[in-house]
Amino acid sequence: MQVIQSTKLANVCYEIRGPVLEEAMRLEAAGQRILKLNTGNPAAFGFECPPEILEDILRNLAGAHGYGDAKGLLSARRAVVQHYQTKGIDDLDVEDIYLGNGVS
C-alpha cells in the first residue's frame, strides 16, 4: 500500500534536516562556529535543570506517559512564579505561565 502525500504539504520543507542543516554543516567544516538553535536539548548549551525541578520530575515519573499539561508541569510553573515574586513581580499567576520542553 502506498501512502499519497497531501497536496497541502507539497511546498513544505523540514529545514532542520534539509538545506539549512546542509549549509550549517558546510560552514562548520570550513571552520565557522555554528550555534544550532534547532535542537531541543538545553544541556547541549550548558543549561542545567535545577535540583527541585528534577525532584518534581522524578516524583511525577510513574504517572507520566510522554505528555504533560499543555501549559507545562504545574510544579515548574509554580517555581517560575515564585522566582519572579522574589524579584518584586507580585501580580503573576501560575495560569500566566506557559513552559515548553526545549531550548527554543
N, CA, C and O atoms as a GROMACS GRO file, in nm:
protein
  416
    1MET      N    1   0.084  -0.118   0.000
    1MET     CA    2   0.000   0.000   0.000
    1MET      C    3   0.088   0.124   0.000
    1MET      O    4   0.181   0.134   0.080
    2GLN      N    5   0.059   0.217  -0.087
    2GLN     CA    6   0.136   0.340  -0.095
    2GLN      C    7   0.055   0.453  -0.033
    2GLN      O    8  -0.064   0.469  -0.061
    3VAL      N    9   0.121   0.533   0.052
    3VAL     CA   10   0.057   0.649   0.112
    3VAL      C   11   0.087   0.769   0.024
    3VAL      O   12   0.203   0.799  -0.004
    4ILE      N   13  -0.018   0.837  -0.018
    4ILE     CA   14  -0.002   0.954  -0.104
    4ILE      C   15   0.002   1.079  -0.016
    4ILE      O   16  -0.088   1.102   0.065
    5GLN      N   17   0.106   1.159  -0.035
    5GLN     CA   18   0.122   1.281   0.044
    5GLN      C   19   0.014   1.381   0.008
    5GLN      O   20  -0.022   1.396  -0.109
    6SER      N   21  -0.038   1.449   0.108
    6SER     CA   22  -0.138   1.552   0.088
    6SER      C   23  -0.080   1.665   0.002
    6SER      O   24   0.037   1.700   0.018
    7THR      N   25  -0.159   1.720  -0.086
    7THR     CA   26  -0.113   1.833  -0.168
    7THR      C   27  -0.086   1.955  -0.082
    7THR      O   28  -0.011   2.045  -0.123
    8LYS      N   29  -0.146   1.961   0.036
    8LYS     CA   30  -0.122   2.073   0.127
    8LYS      C   31   0.024   2.076   0.174
    8LYS      O   32   0.073   2.180   0.218
    9LEU      N   33   0.092   1.963   0.164
    9LEU     CA   34   0.231   1.954   0.208
    9LEU      C   35   0.331   1.966   0.093
    9LEU      O   36   0.451   1.950   0.114
   10ALA      N   37   0.283   1.993  -0.026
   10ALA     CA   38   0.368   1.992  -0.144
   10ALA      C   39   0.487   2.088  -0.133
   10ALA      O   40   0.596   2.056  -0.180
   11ASN      N   41   0.468   2.204  -0.072
   11ASN     CA   42   0.575   2.303  -0.064
   11ASN      C   43   0.632   2.319   0.076
   11ASN      O   44   0.698   2.418   0.105
   12VAL      N   45   0.606   2.222   0.162
   12VAL     CA   46   0.656   2.229   0.299
   12VAL      C   47   0.796   2.168   0.304
   12VAL      O   48   0.818   2.057   0.256
   13CYS      N   49   0.888   2.243   0.362
   13CYS     CA   50   1.025   2.193   0.379
   13CYS      C   51   1.054   2.177   0.528
   13CYS      O   52   1.014   2.261   0.608
   14TYR      N   53   1.122   2.073   0.562
   14TYR     CA   54   1.162   2.050   0.700
   14TYR      C   55   1.308   2.091   0.710
   14TYR      O   56   1.398   2.009   0.690
   15GLU      N   57   1.331   2.217   0.739
   15GLU     CA   58   1.464   2.274   0.730
   15GLU      C   59   1.564   2.218   0.830
   15GLU      O   60   1.685   2.229   0.810
   16ILE      N   61   1.516   2.158   0.938
   16ILE     CA   62   1.609   2.105   1.038
   16ILE      C   63   1.699   1.998   0.978
   16ILE      O   64   1.815   1.984   1.018
   17ARG      N   65   1.648   1.924   0.883
   17ARG     CA   66   1.725   1.817   0.822
   17ARG      C   67   1.756   1.845   0.674
   17ARG      O   68   1.819   1.763   0.607
   18GLY      N   69   1.714   1.958   0.623
   18GLY     CA   70   1.727   1.987   0.481
   18GLY      C   71   1.840   2.084   0.450
   18GLY      O   72   1.949   2.074   0.507
   19PRO      N   73   1.813   2.177   0.359
   19PRO     CA   74   1.916   2.269   0.310
   19PRO      C   75   1.983   2.354   0.418
   19PRO      O   76   2.102   2.382   0.408
   20VAL      N   77   1.909   2.394   0.519
   20VAL     CA   78   1.969   2.476   0.624
   20VAL      C   79   2.075   2.396   0.701
   20VAL      O   80   2.183   2.446   0.729
   21LEU      N   81   2.043   2.271   0.733
   21LEU     CA   82   2.140   2.185   0.802
   21LEU      C   83   2.261   2.159   0.713
   21LEU      O   84   2.375   2.161   0.761
   22GLU      N   85   2.238   2.134   0.586
   22GLU     CA   86   2.349   2.109   0.494
   22GLU      C   87   2.442   2.230   0.488
   22GLU      O   88   2.564   2.214   0.487
   23GLU      N   89   2.385   2.350   0.483
   23GLU     CA   90   2.467   2.471   0.480
   23GLU      C   91   2.542   2.489   0.612
   23GLU      O   92   2.658   2.529   0.612
   24ALA      N   93   2.476   2.461   0.723
   24ALA     CA   94   2.541   2.471   0.854
   24ALA      C   95   2.659   2.374   0.862
   24ALA      O   96   2.765   2.409   0.913
   25MET      N   97   2.640   2.253   0.813
   25MET     CA   98   2.748   2.154   0.814
   25MET      C   99   2.864   2.199   0.726
   25MET      O  100   2.980   2.180   0.761
   26ARG      N  101   2.832   2.258   0.611
   26ARG     CA  102   2.936   2.308   0.521
   26ARG      C  103   3.017   2.418   0.590
   26ARG      O  104   3.140   2.419   0.584
   27LEU      N  105   2.946   2.512   0.655
   27LEU     CA  106   3.014   2.622   0.724
   27LEU      C  107   3.098   2.571   0.841
   27LEU      O  108   3.208   2.621   0.864
   28GLU      N  109   3.047   2.472   0.914
   28GLU     CA  110   3.125   2.412   1.023
   28GLU      C  111   3.252   2.348   0.971
   28GLU      O  112   3.359   2.364   1.029
   29ALA      N  113   3.240   2.276   0.860
   29ALA     CA  114   3.357   2.211   0.800
   29ALA      C  115   3.460   2.314   0.756
   29ALA      O  116   3.580   2.285   0.750
   30ALA      N  117   3.413   2.436   0.724
   30ALA     CA  118   3.503   2.543   0.682
   30ALA      C  119   3.559   2.620   0.801
   30ALA      O  120   3.632   2.718   0.783
   31GLY      N  121   3.524   2.576   0.923
   31GLY     CA  122   3.581   2.640   1.041
   31GLY      C  123   3.491   2.741   1.110
   31GLY      O  124   3.530   2.798   1.212
   32GLN      N  125   3.372   2.763   1.058
   32GLN     CA  126   3.279   2.857   1.122
   32GLN      C  127   3.216   2.793   1.245
   32GLN      O  128   3.190   2.673   1.247
   33ARG      N  129   3.194   2.872   1.348
   33ARG     CA  130   3.123   2.824   1.468
   33ARG      C  131   2.974   2.843   1.443
   33ARG      O  132   2.928   2.954   1.414
   34ILE      N  133   2.898   2.736   1.453
   34ILE     CA  134   2.754   2.739   1.426
   34ILE      C  135   2.680   2.709   1.556
   34ILE      O  136   2.706   2.608   1.621
   35LEU      N  137   2.589   2.797   1.592
   35LEU     CA  138   2.503   2.776   1.708
   35LEU      C  139   2.374   2.714   1.658
   35LEU      O  140   2.293   2.781   1.593
   36LYS      N  141   2.354   2.588   1.688
   36LYS     CA  142   2.238   2.513   1.636
   36LYS      C  143   2.118   2.531   1.727
   36LYS      O  144   2.104   2.461   1.828
   37LEU      N  145   2.033   2.625   1.692
   37LEU     CA  146   1.915   2.654   1.773
   37LEU      C  147   1.798   2.562   1.742
   37LEU      O  148   1.690   2.578   1.799
   38ASN      N  149   1.818   2.468   1.652
   38ASN     CA  150   1.709   2.376   1.617
   38ASN      C  151   1.703   2.256   1.710
   38ASN      O  152   1.609   2.176   1.702
   39THR      N  153   1.800   2.242   1.797
   39THR     CA  154   1.798   2.128   1.888
   39THR      C  155   1.714   2.161   2.011
   39THR      O  156   1.712   2.276   2.056
   40GLY      N  157   1.646   2.063   2.062
   40GLY     CA  158   1.562   2.086   2.179
   40GLY      C  159   1.629   2.044   2.309
   40GLY      O  160   1.563   2.035   2.412
   41ASN      N  161   1.759   2.020   2.306
   41ASN     CA  162   1.829   1.971   2.423
   41ASN      C  163   1.901   2.086   2.493
   41ASN      O  164   2.008   2.128   2.448
   42PRO      N  165   1.845   2.139   2.602
   42PRO     CA  166   1.908   2.252   2.671
   42PRO      C  167   2.047   2.220   2.726
   42PRO      O  168   2.132   2.309   2.734
   43ALA      N  169   2.072   2.094   2.764
   43ALA     CA  170   2.201   2.057   2.823
   43ALA      C  171   2.316   2.081   2.725
   43ALA      O  172   2.428   2.110   2.766
   44ALA      N  173   2.288   2.070   2.596
   44ALA     CA  174   2.392   2.093   2.495
   44ALA      C  175   2.442   2.237   2.498
   44ALA      O  176   2.550   2.266   2.447
   45PHE      N  177   2.364   2.327   2.556
   45PHE     CA  178   2.400   2.468   2.562
   45PHE      C  179   2.441   2.511   2.704
   45PHE      O  180   2.454   2.630   2.733
   46GLY      N  181   2.462   2.411   2.790
   46GLY     CA  182   2.508   2.441   2.925
   46GLY      C  183   2.398   2.476   3.024
   46GLY      O  184   2.427   2.519   3.135
   47PHE      N  185   2.272   2.459   2.985
   47PHE     CA  186   2.161   2.486   3.077
   47PHE      C  187   2.136   2.363   3.162
   47PHE      O  188   2.106   2.256   3.110
   48GLU      N  189   2.149   2.377   3.291
   48GLU     CA  190   2.128   2.266   3.383
   48GLU      C  191   1.991   2.281   3.449
   48GLU      O  192   1.948   2.392   3.481
   49CYS      N  193   1.926   2.171   3.470
   49CYS     CA  194   1.796   2.170   3.535
   49CYS      C  195   1.816   2.185   3.686
   49CYS      O  196   1.896   2.113   3.745
   50PRO      N  197   1.743   2.279   3.748
   50PRO     CA  198   1.755   2.294   3.893
   50PRO      C  199   1.714   2.166   3.966
   50PRO      O  200   1.624   2.096   3.921
   51PRO      N  201   1.780   2.135   4.078
   51PRO     CA  202   1.750   2.012   4.151
   51PRO      C  203   1.603   1.996   4.188
   51PRO      O  204   1.550   1.885   4.184
   52GLU      N  205   1.535   2.106   4.226
   52GLU     CA  206   1.394   2.094   4.265
   52GLU      C  207   1.305   2.053   4.147
   52GLU      O  208   1.204   1.986   4.167
   53ILE      N  209   1.342   2.093   4.026
   53ILE     CA  210   1.266   2.051   3.908
   53ILE      C  211   1.291   1.902   3.883
   53ILE      O  212   1.198   1.827   3.854
   54LEU      N  213   1.418   1.859   3.894
   54LEU     CA  214   1.449   1.717   3.877
   54LEU      C  215   1.374   1.632   3.979
   54LEU      O  216   1.324   1.524   3.946
   55GLU      N  217   1.366   1.680   4.103
   55GLU     CA  218   1.292   1.606   4.206
   55GLU      C  219   1.144   1.594   4.169
   55GLU      O  220   1.084   1.488   4.186
   56ASP      N  221   1.086   1.704   4.118
   56ASP     CA  222   0.945   1.700   4.075
   56ASP      C  223   0.925   1.604   3.959
   56ASP      O  224   0.826   1.532   3.953
   57ILE      N  225   1.020   1.603   3.867
   57ILE     CA  226   1.011   1.511   3.753
   57ILE      C  227   1.012   1.367   3.803
   57ILE      O  228   0.931   1.285   3.761
   58LEU      N  229   1.105   1.337   3.893
   58LEU     CA  230   1.114   1.201   3.947
   58LEU      C  231   0.987   1.161   4.021
   58LEU      O  232   0.940   1.048   4.010
   59ARG      N  233   0.931   1.256   4.098
   59ARG     CA  234   0.807   1.228   4.172
   59ARG      C  235   0.691   1.200   4.078
   59ARG      O  236   0.603   1.119   4.111
   60ASN      N  237   0.689   1.264   3.963
   60ASN     CA  238   0.577   1.251   3.870
   60ASN      C  239   0.600   1.145   3.762
   60ASN      O  240   0.511   1.118   3.683
   61LEU      N  241   0.718   1.086   3.759
   61LEU     CA  242   0.756   0.996   3.651
   61LEU      C  243   0.664   0.875   3.638
   61LEU      O  244   0.630   0.836   3.526
   62ALA      N  245   0.624   0.815   3.749
   62ALA     CA  246   0.541   0.694   3.742
   62ALA      C  247   0.407   0.720   3.674
   62ALA      O  248   0.353   0.632   3.608
   63GLY      N  249   0.354   0.840   3.689
   63GLY     CA  250   0.224   0.872   3.628
   63GLY      C  251   0.235   0.943   3.495
   63GLY      O  252   0.134   0.979   3.435
   64ALA      N  253   0.357   0.964   3.448
   64ALA     CA  254   0.377   1.037   3.322
   64ALA      C  255   0.394   0.938   3.208
   64ALA      O  256   0.461   0.836   3.221
   65HIS      N  257   0.332   0.969   3.099
   65HIS     CA  258   0.341   0.879   2.983
   65HIS      C  259   0.375   0.957   2.856
   65HIS      O  260   0.320   0.929   2.750
   66GLY      N  261   0.463   1.053   2.867
   66GLY     CA  262   0.512   1.122   2.749
   66GLY      C  263   0.454   1.260   2.726
   66GLY      O  264   0.518   1.345   2.664
   67TYR      N  265   0.333   1.286   2.776
   67TYR     CA  266   0.272   1.416   2.753
   67TYR      C  267   0.230   1.477   2.886
   67TYR      O  268   0.172   1.408   2.971
   68GLY      N  269   0.258   1.603   2.903
   68GLY     CA  270   0.216   1.673   3.023
   68GLY      C  271   0.109   1.773   2.987
   68GLY      O  272   0.057   1.775   2.875
   69ASP      N  273   0.076   1.856   3.083
   69ASP     CA  274  -0.021   1.962   3.061
   69ASP      C  275   0.029   2.053   2.950
   69ASP      O  276   0.150   2.077   2.937
   70ALA      N  277  -0.062   2.104   2.869
   70ALA     CA  278  -0.024   2.190   2.756
   70ALA      C  279   0.051   2.315   2.802
   70ALA      O  280   0.131   2.370   2.726
   71LYS      N  281   0.027   2.360   2.923
   71LYS     CA  282   0.094   2.480   2.973
   71LYS      C  283   0.229   2.447   3.037
   71LYS      O  284   0.308   2.538   3.064
   72GLY      N  285   0.256   2.320   3.060
   72GLY     CA  286   0.379   2.280   3.126
   72GLY      C  287   0.350   2.220   3.262
   72GLY      O  288   0.238   2.228   3.312
   73LEU      N  289   0.450   2.161   3.322
   73LEU     CA  290   0.437   2.096   3.453
   73LEU      C  291   0.399   2.201   3.558
   73LEU      O  292   0.467   2.302   3.572
   74LEU      N  293   0.291   2.175   3.631
   74LEU     CA  294   0.240   2.272   3.728
   74LEU      C  295   0.345   2.311   3.830
   74LEU      O  296   0.360   2.430   3.861
   75SER      N  297   0.418   2.216   3.882
   75SER     CA  298   0.520   2.249   3.983
   75SER      C  299   0.629   2.339   3.924
   75SER      O  300   0.682   2.425   3.994
   76ALA      N  301   0.662   2.320   3.798
   76ALA     CA  302   0.762   2.405   3.733
   76ALA      C  303   0.705   2.545   3.712
   76ALA      O  304   0.776   2.644   3.730
   77ARG      N  305   0.578   2.554   3.675
   77ARG     CA  306   0.514   2.685   3.658
   77ARG      C  307   0.506   2.759   3.791
   77ARG      O  308   0.524   2.881   3.795
   78ARG      N  309   0.480   2.686   3.898
   78ARG     CA  310   0.479   2.748   4.032
   78ARG      C  311   0.618   2.801   4.066
   78ARG      O  312   0.632   2.909   4.123
   79ALA      N  313   0.721   2.724   4.032
   79ALA     CA  314   0.858   2.768   4.060
   79ALA      C  315   0.891   2.896   3.984
   79ALA      O  316   0.962   2.982   4.036
   80VAL      N  317   0.841   2.909   3.862
   80VAL     CA  318   0.863   3.032   3.784
   80VAL      C  319   0.797   3.150   3.854
   80VAL      O  320   0.857   3.257   3.867
   81VAL      N  321   0.672   3.131   3.898
   81VAL     CA  322   0.601   3.238   3.970
   81VAL      C  323   0.679   3.278   4.095
   81VAL      O  324   0.699   3.396   4.120
   82GLN      N  325   0.724   3.179   4.172
   82GLN     CA  326   0.800   3.208   4.295
   82GLN      C  327   0.928   3.283   4.264
   82GLN      O  328   0.966   3.375   4.337
   83HIS      N  329   0.995   3.245   4.156
   83HIS     CA  330   1.119   3.313   4.116
   83HIS      C  331   1.094   3.461   4.090
   83HIS      O  332   1.167   3.547   4.139
   84TYR      N  333   0.989   3.490   4.014
   84TYR     CA  334   0.962   3.630   3.980
   84TYR      C  335   0.906   3.708   4.098
   84TYR      O  336   0.922   3.830   4.103
   85GLN      N  337   0.841   3.640   4.192
   85GLN     CA  338   0.796   3.708   4.313
   85GLN      C  339   0.915   3.757   4.395
   85GLN      O  340   0.908   3.863   4.457
   86THR      N  341   1.024   3.680   4.395
   86THR     CA  342   1.144   3.724   4.467
   86THR      C  343   1.207   3.846   4.402
   86THR      O  344   1.289   3.915   4.463
   87LYS      N  345   1.170   3.872   4.277
   87LYS     CA  346   1.221   3.988   4.205
   87LYS      C  347   1.122   4.105   4.208
   87LYS      O  348   1.140   4.204   4.138
   88GLY      N  349   1.017   4.091   4.292
   88GLY     CA  350   0.922   4.201   4.308
   88GLY      C  351   0.805   4.201   4.212
   88GLY      O  352   0.729   4.297   4.208
   89ILE      N  353   0.789   4.096   4.135
   89ILE     CA  354   0.676   4.088   4.041
   89ILE      C  355   0.568   4.003   4.109
   89ILE      O  356   0.573   3.880   4.106
   90ASP      N  357   0.472   4.072   4.171
   90ASP     CA  358   0.374   4.003   4.254
   90ASP      C  359   0.242   3.973   4.184
   90ASP      O  360   0.163   3.894   4.234
   91ASP      N  361   0.217   4.036   4.069
   91ASP     CA  362   0.087   4.016   4.004
   91ASP      C  363   0.091   3.904   3.899
   91ASP      O  364   0.010   3.903   3.806
   92LEU      N  365   0.182   3.812   3.915
   92LEU     CA  366   0.196   3.699   3.823
   92LEU      C  367   0.128   3.577   3.884
   92LEU      O  368   0.147   3.547   4.002
   93ASP      N  369   0.048   3.509   3.804
   93ASP     CA  370  -0.024   3.390   3.849
   93ASP      C  371   0.026   3.269   3.771
   93ASP      O  372   0.072   3.282   3.658
   94VAL      N  373   0.016   3.151   3.831
   94VAL     CA  374   0.060   3.028   3.766
   94VAL      C  375  -0.011   3.008   3.631
   94VAL      O  376   0.045   2.947   3.540
   95GLU      N  377  -0.133   3.060   3.618
   95GLU     CA  378  -0.206   3.047   3.491
   95GLU      C  379  -0.151   3.139   3.383
   95GLU      O  380  -0.188   3.126   3.266
   96ASP      N  381  -0.063   3.232   3.419
   96ASP     CA  382   0.002   3.320   3.322
   96ASP      C  383   0.126   3.256   3.260
   96ASP      O  384   0.183   3.310   3.165
   97ILE      N  385   0.168   3.143   3.314
   97ILE     CA  386   0.295   3.080   3.275
   97ILE      C  387   0.272   2.964   3.179
   97ILE      O  388   0.190   2.875   3.205
   98TYR      N  389   0.346   2.966   3.069
   98TYR     CA  390   0.345   2.856   2.972
   98TYR      C  391   0.490   2.811   2.953
   98TYR      O  392   0.577   2.893   2.924
   99LEU      N  393   0.514   2.681   2.968
   99LEU     CA  394   0.650   2.628   2.954
   99LEU      C  395   0.654   2.522   2.846
   99LEU      O  396   0.564   2.439   2.834
  100GLY      N  397   0.761   2.525   2.767
  100GLY     CA  398   0.782   2.423   2.665
  100GLY      C  399   0.895   2.330   2.706
  100GLY      O  400   0.955   2.348   2.812
  101ASN      N  401   0.924   2.234   2.623
  101ASN     CA  402   1.024   2.134   2.660
  101ASN      C  403   1.144   2.135   2.568
  101ASN      O  404   1.189   2.030   2.523
  102GLY      N  405   1.197   2.252   2.540
  102GLY     CA  406   1.315   2.258   2.458
  102GLY      C  407   1.383   2.392   2.471
  102GLY      O  408   1.335   2.480   2.542
  103VAL      N  409   1.492   2.407   2.402
  103VAL     CA  410   1.566   2.532   2.408
  103VAL      C  411   1.489   2.644   2.340
  103VAL      O  412   1.489   2.757   2.388
  104SER      N  413   1.425   2.613   2.229
  104SER     CA  414   1.356   2.718   2.155
  104SER      C  415   1.229   2.758   2.227
  104SER      O  416   1.156   2.846   2.180
   0.00000   0.00000   0.00000
